[in-house]
Amino acid sequence: MSGPTFARPPRFNHVALSVPADLLDQQGRDAICELWGDVLGFVEHPTMTEDRARLVLGAHSPEQFVYIVAQDQPMAAHREDHVGLSVSTKADFDEVVRRAEAWQQRLPDEVTLDGPIVEEHAGVLRLHSAYLAYRLPLTVEVQWFEWLPGFEELGGVSP
């Protein structure tokens, strides 16, 4: 089976989440922006903000964002439901984990961090990951792909 031919491969550009309106009052938005800004560099798009209705967090590009909207019946997700982000270096991964650990120590009843975890895949990939949950219905997984010698010989092309 083949799909369409694209000038540039499509890529994920946003995730939309629904939450209770109370989470999007000024205090709730400030808390969300503070943690996710500190850990992942997300920034509020203030022109999109509506008190108790909407918060949009930019994720390093105008075309990448987290769209958070209030609903009477908000999203409910299992703790293992998540959105994944990858970083390009081990130093970046370690910095995200360090910042997440600091938040977990600061807010132990609100912040959940699982990891860092390292998985070996077929002897050609060592996948580093950490899962962070805070005030949103989905967990965020941060990954760093450590391509090992032999990856290219198996036909892989590292990004």
MOURSUL-V696219 format. One record per residue. OMEGA is omega in radians with two decimals (NA if undefined). Layout:
OMEGA + OMEGA
This chain:
3.09 + 3.14 + -3.14 + 3.04 + -3.11 + 3.05 + 3.07 + -3.12 + 3.06 + 3.09 + 3.09 + 3.13 + 3.09 + 2.99 + 3.13 + -3.08 + 3.03 + -3.09 + 3.04 + -3.12 + -3.13 + 3.14 + -3.09 + 2.96 + -3.06 + -3.11 + 3.13 + 3.11 + 3.13 + -3.13 + 3.12 + -3.13 + -3.10 + -3.10 + -3.06 + 3.03 + -3.12 + -3.04 + -3.03 + 3.12 + 3.10 + -3.14 + 3.12 + 2.94 + -3.00 + 3.12 + 3.13 + -3.06 + 2.97 + -3.10 + 3.10 + -3.11 + -3.02 + 3.02 + 3.10 + 3.13 + 3.06 + -3.09 + 2.99 + 3.12 + 3.09 + -3.12 + 3.12 + -3.09 + 3.03 + -3.08 + -3.07 + -3.06 + 3.12 + 3.08 + 3.07 + 3.06 + -3.04 + 3.11 + 3.03 + -3.09 + 3.03 + -3.10 + 3.13 + 3.04 + -3.03 + 2.97 + -3.07 + 3.05 + 3.06 + 3.04 + -2.98 + -3.14 + 3.07 + 3.12 + 3.09 + 3.12 + -3.13 + 3.13 + 3.08 + -3.14 + 3.13 + -3.14 + 3.11 + 3.10 + 3.12 + 3.09 + 3.12 + 3.10 + -3.12 + -3.09 + -3.02 + 3.14 + -3.08 + -3.05 + 3.07 + 3.08 + 3.03 + -3.14 + 0.19 + 3.14 + 3.08 + 3.11 + 3.06 + 3.14 + 3.02 + 3.11 + -3.12 + 3.14 + 2.97 + -3.06 + 3.11 + -3.14 + 3.05 + -3.10 + -3.10 + 3.09 + 3.09 + 2.97 + 3.11 + -3.10 + 3.08 + 3.01 + 3.05 + 3.05 + 3.06 + -3.10 + 2.92 + -3.13 + 3.10 + -3.13 + -3.06 + 3.09 + -3.13 + -3.12 + -3.12 + -3.14 + 3.10 + 3.11 + -3.14 + 3.05 + -3.13 + -3.09 + NA
